[in-house]
Amino acid sequence: MRPEPLQQTPTVDLPALTVRWEGLVVAVDATTLNAIARKAIRKVPEIDEILVEPENGRLGLTVRVRKGIRVLFKSHLESVRFKEGFLGFAIADLTVFGFVPIPNWVLRRIVERQPEGRAFFYPEERVVVINLNSFLPPELSVHVREVACENGEMRFLFGPCQYRLDRFIEELGRDPFSDE
């Protein structure tokens, strides 16, 4: 009796050469979020300081502006979404002194100072979208089901995700020092 070859074909319509997962949770602490925010505003001379506070189900932002008199802005982000390499969020209750609404020029100014195509601002909905495709590999496909802000961190709860292995398998065994 001959043993059968170790070859199985998927019984459902799944993409070949991919690794899939679901239910992953990624947490980013407030210290890391603040480091990223400070780096993002470093070329905006009108902004003196930024503080990100993920607490009580909301992502709080406090921005100290250096335009004439130092003014403290406070806001919360809502509707955080990630799709096809773009991270978007709606900005809620952006105020100064806790009650005076802030015009969109502050957000527009931050977005304008980013490299071309990195960030977009939609003032009607007060939505900022950040293009992360230059940081993420094109083989990666993720679905974020929920974003939770509690215990001093921002947690991303992922749904079905996959990473295509075609390029990896193609490069497997190739001499990295060859001229091919």
Stockholm file with secondary structure:
# STOCKHOLM 1.0

chainA/1-180         MRPEPLQQTPTVDLPALTVRWEGLVVAVDATTLNAIARKAIRKVPEIDEILVEPENGRLGLTVRVRKGIRVLFKSHLESVRFKEGFLGFAIADLTVFGFVPIPNWVLRRIVERQPEGRAFFYPEERVVVINLNSFLPPELSVHVREVACENGEMRFLFGPCQYRLDRFIEELGRDPFSDE
#=GR chainA/1-180 SS CCCCCSCCCCSSCCCSSEEEECCCEEEEEHHHHHHHHHHHHTTCTTEEEEEEEEETTEEEEEEEECSSSCEEEEEEEEEEEEETTEEEEEEEEEEETTTEECCTHHHHHHHHTSCTTTEEEETTTTEEEEECTTTSCTTEECCEEEEEEETTEEEEEECSEEEECHHHHHHTTCCTTSCC
#=GC SS_cons         CCCCCSCCCCSSCCCSSEEEECCCEEEEEHHHHHHHHHHHHTTCTTEEEEEEEEETTEEEEEEEECSSSCEEEEEEEEEEEEETTEEEEEEEEEEETTTEECCTHHHHHHHHTSCTTTEEEETTTTEEEEECTTTSCTTEECCEEEEEEETTEEEEEECSEEEECHHHHHHTTCCTTSCC
//
